[in-house]
């Protein structure tokens, strides 16, 4: 009998919730088959079978909270294992990217991938599997579907804000029966962890927010002039986020306390910037980070940010994407937020909040003029960052964004 255990879940993650069993007791199992899905506060983990056989017993139920190395099930490897059945899908009704089709009999896919492929009319033989041994997983099908949709329709106009946040998360409302006045829904593990982390940030820090505003005229003009050239030469759509990322990295260099971390009675100053970008996904808020963002030029950061944002949307984030961040930017402006007080991404000590750009009258050289203005906010831990440093940090961001050519002179 082989014990199926909870695998390592990543840095600082010690438990998960059994989200869904893919196999029942007595079911035949092939190598690579997904046995069960585990949900953590950051990602969904598929636990595959490393041996063929028959699932003898399930020791945990859906909804149970399990810890790393807990035994989930037992697999009888002495029973006759069956090879994966050929997958037949509904006729493809939408164009899909041309891919070298695998022999149908060789297709091995997770049950969740099979279900989604059946629902969307996707031939699994055309999907590249990234799982162990080439097994097609649900994220593989999602990525294939996204490529198919992009091939079937013209590309959307470039967003004026971060590609990481351009698409709001869909809120899936529970189905209501006629006459129902209330619906009770159990919190998912991810939502519970998000709530716990937000409370931890509020209760464990001396939380304070300071504000400023930016005239976006100069950076908007610069972006309009350069975006076509950048896209043509580098294949990257130039949004505003790389400008804010560059400005933040330069400001963090000038005010290192904003990029620090409190560890007991010591302050740890980070001489690098792993820049987190808050992304709203269907599964909840995630904050993947771009490693060593301070060493990148704007185009390089834009490419790295787009890659990590795509992994977030496709459910393919790795633990490396989600750990090690030193400073975070969140952009409520894509949802229409005019001003807010973002919560620190603990154990970081500060977070920069961006908001909607809106034409407003301002006084300039003794005259009232209309300018595209954006409020920005810095929430910070007052135990580490003094008010003066917080205010000057935002002033530096404002100066750089209102004179973006200054950022190009940075070494």
N, C-alpha and C positions, 0 to 999 in steps of 0.2 A: 504494500500500500504506500502511495506517495502522498505526502502532506502538501497541500496548496496553501502557502502562507502569504500574508500581506507583505508586498515588497517594500523596499525603502521608498519613501514618498518625497524626499527632498529635504533641504535645509530647514530646520526648525519645525517641520511638520511631523507630528508623532501619531496622528490618528486620522481616520477617514470614516465615511459612512458607506455601507453597502448599498449602492444605488440600484443595481439591477442584476439579477442572475440571468445568464445566457444559456445555461445548461441545467437540466434537472437531474436528480439522482436516477441512475440507470441509463442516461444518455451516452452514446458513444462519443468519444473525443479524439480528434486528430491533432497532431502537433501544430501549434500556432492558433488553434481555436481560442477565442475569447471565452473564458469561463464566467467572469463576473466583472462588473464595472464598479469602481470605488470612486467616490466623490470627495475631494478635499476642498479646502477653502480657496484653492488656486486653480486646480486642474482636475479633469476626470482621468482616472488611471484604469486602463484595461489590463486585466490579469490574464495572460495567455497560458495555455497548456504547454509545458516543455516536453511532455511525454504523451504518447498515444495510449488509449485505454478506454475505460468506462468510468464515469463519475459515480463513485460508490456512495458518497454521503455529503450533504451540505451541512456544515456546522454553524453557519451564520445565516441570519435571515435578512431580507431587504429592510433597510432602516436601522439595522444594528450599527453601533459605533465600534470600530475595531482599531487596534493599535498595530504598529509595525511588528511583523513576525508572528502575529496571531494566526492561528490555523483557520482557514476559511472552509476547506473541504478536503476530502480524501479521494484519490484517484487510484483505481485498480488497473495497474499497467499490465497485469497478466491476462486480462480479458482481451478479446480480439478487437483491435482498433479498426476503424473503418476510415477509408480515405474520404476526402471531402467530395461531396456530390457535385456533379456539374451544375452550374448555376444558370438558370434560364430566366431571362428578364423580359418584361414587356417590350414590344417593338419600340425602338427609339423614335420619338416624335419630334425631337429638337436636334439641331446640328450640334455635334460634339467635335472637339479637336481630334485630328487624326492621330491615332496612336497605334503602335505595333501591337496587334491583338495577340493575346496569349491563347494557346489551345484551351478550349472551354473546359476540358477535363482537368486542366492544371490549375484552374482558378480556386484559390482558397481565400475565404473572406470571413470576417467576424459576422455574427448574426445581426448586429446593429447595422453593419455595412450592407448586408443582404436586404434588410428591411427598407433602408433608405433607397437603395438602388431600385428595388421593386416599385416603391412609391413614385420615384422620379423617372422611371423608364430608362434606366442606365444599364448598359451591357457591362457587367463587371470584367469581362475579358479585355476591355479597353482601358481599364483603370490600373495605374501603376501602384502596386502595394508597397508600403514602406514598413510594414510590420515585420516581426521576426520570420525569416524564411520567405519573405515576399507576400505575407498575408495582407489582404486588402482590409484596411480599417475604416471606420466611419469617417474620420477626418480626410482620408484619401478620397472617398466618394464626394465629400463636401467640396474639396479642392477641385476635383474633376468637374463637378456641377458648376462651380463658379467660373471655371475656364470656359465651359460650354456657353454659359450665359453671356460672358464678355465677348465670345466669338460671334454670338447670334445677334448682338445689338451693338450700336456705335458706342464708343467710350463716352462717359459722361463728362460734362465740362469740369475743369479742374476746380476743386474747392478752394476758397480763399483762406481756409484755415487748415489745421492739421489733418493729413490723410488718416492719421491714427484715430481721429475722432469724427470724421466726416459723416459716418452713418450711425445715427442713434440706435441704441439697442431696442429691439422689439419687446414690448411688454405683453406677455401671454396671460390673458385673463382667464380664470377658470370658467368652464361652461356652467351656465346658470339654468336651473330648472324653473319652469313657470311658477311665479308666486314666491320664489325664494327671496328673502330679505337680507340674509347674511350668508357668507360662505367662510368656512374655516379651512385654512391650508397650512400644513406643517412647514416650518422653516426648513429650507435645505441646509445642509452642512455649510455650504459656501456662504449663504446669507447669514447664518449664525456667526460664522467666523468674521465676516465683514463687520457685523454689529459689535462683536467683542473687540475687534481691533480699533474701531472708531471710538468706543468707550475707553479703551486703554489709552488711546492718544489724548482724549479729553481729560482723563483722570490722572495720567502720569506726567503731564507736561503743564507748564505755566503758559497756557495757550493765549496768544494775543495776535491781533491782525492790524496791519497798517495798509493804507491805500495811497494810490497816486493815479494819474491819468496820462495817457500818451496821445499826442497828435500823430495819427497814422499816415498823414499825407506823404511824407518823404519816403517811408518804406513801401507804401502802396505804389508810388510812382516808380521807385527803383525796381520793384517786383514786376510791374507791368512791362517795363523796358527790357528786363532780363529773362522773363519766364520762357518765352519762345526759344531764345538762344540756348538756355539751359536744357530745355526738354529735347531740343534737336541734337545737341552735342553730347548730352549725358543720359538722355532717356528718363529723366526725372522731372516730375511736375513740381514747380517751385511754389510751396505754400508759405504762409507766414511763420509756421512753427520753427523752421530752421533758423530764422532770424532771432526769434525769442530764445532758442536754445543757445545760439552763439552769444547773444547778449548775456544770458544767465551764466554761461561758463566764464565769461570775462568778468562779470560782477562777482562771481564766487571766488575768483582769483584775487580780487581786490579786497573781499571781505570773507576770509576763510572760515570764520565762525559759523557762517550760514551753511557751510558744507561740512559741518562737524557732527559729532555724535557724543552723547553723554554716556560714560561707562563707569558706574559707581561714583567715585569721587574724582574721576579724571575726565578730561575732554579730549577726544580723539579727533585730530584734524586730518581730513582726507586730502591728499595732494593729487587727487584725480577726481573726475566727475563721471559717475555712472548715472546718467540722467533718466529718471523715470517719467513716462508719459501715461497719464491716467486714461484708460480706454474703457468705455462702456460697452459690454458685450451682452448677449442674450443670457449668459450664465451669471451676470453680475459684474461688478467693477473689478478690473485687474489693472495692475500697474507694472507692465514690463519695462525694463530699462535698457538703454543703449550704453554699452560699456565704453569707457574712455571717450566720452563725447567731447571732452575738452581738447582732444588731439585731432579732431575731425574738422574739415572745412564744411561749409554749409551743404554742399552737394553730397558729400560723403555721409553727413548726418542724415540728410533727407532720404538717401537710399537705405541706410540702416534702419531708420524709423519706419519707413514703409514696409520693410521686410518683417520687422517685429510686430507691426500692426496687423499685417496679413496673417501671421501665425496666431495672433490673438483672435481674429475673426474666424479663422478656420479651426480653432480649438487645438492648435499644435504647439502652444507655448511649452518651452522646456523649463525646468527648475532654474537653470542658469539665467533665463530671460527674466525671471521673477524675483531673483535674490541679488543682494549686493548693491542695491541702489543707494545713492548718497543724497540726491535732491530730486524733487518731483515738480513737474508742471502739469496743471489740470486746466482744461479749457471748457468752461461752462458756456462760453459764447456760442458754440455750435448749436446749443439747444435754446438760445435766446436770452440767457442770463445776462443781466446788465451789471449786477454787482453781487458779490457773495463773500463769505468768509470760509475758505476751504479748510478742511481738517488736516493736520499734519499727518504724513505717512510715517507713523512711528516704526522704528526708533530714529528716523531722521528728525532734524530739528527745524525744518522750514519747508514750505510748499508755496509755489507761485501760482496764483489763480489768474487766468485770462478771461476776458468777457467779450460781449458783443461790441463790434465797432458800429458806432451810430453818429450820424451827422448832428452836431450840436453847435450852438452859438458860443464863441469864446471871445475874450478881449485880446486883441493882438495889435501892438503898436498904437494903442489909443483908439482902435476901431473894433467894432463887433463884426466878426467874420464867422462863416460856417466852416467847420472842419470835421473830418471823420475822427472821432475820439473813442478811446477805449479805456475803461477803468481796469487797473490791475491791483491785485491784493497779495500781500505776503503775510501768511500766518506763520508764526514762529514761536519757539520755546524760549520764553523770557529768562529761563535759568541759564541758558547758554548765550543767547543773543541779546545785547542791549538795544533799547529803543533807537538810539542814534545809529547803530549799525544797520538795523532793519530799514530805517528810513533812507539812509544813504545808499543802501543796496538797491532799493526801488528807484531812487533818483538816478543811479548809474544805468539801470535798465532803460529808464525813460530817455536819458541822454543818447544812448546807443541806438535805440529804435528811432529816435527823431533825427539821427544823423547816421544812417546805416553804412555809409562809406567808411566811417571810422572803424567798423568791425573788420573791414577788408585789410586794414593795416596791421591787424594783430598778428604776431608771429605764430 
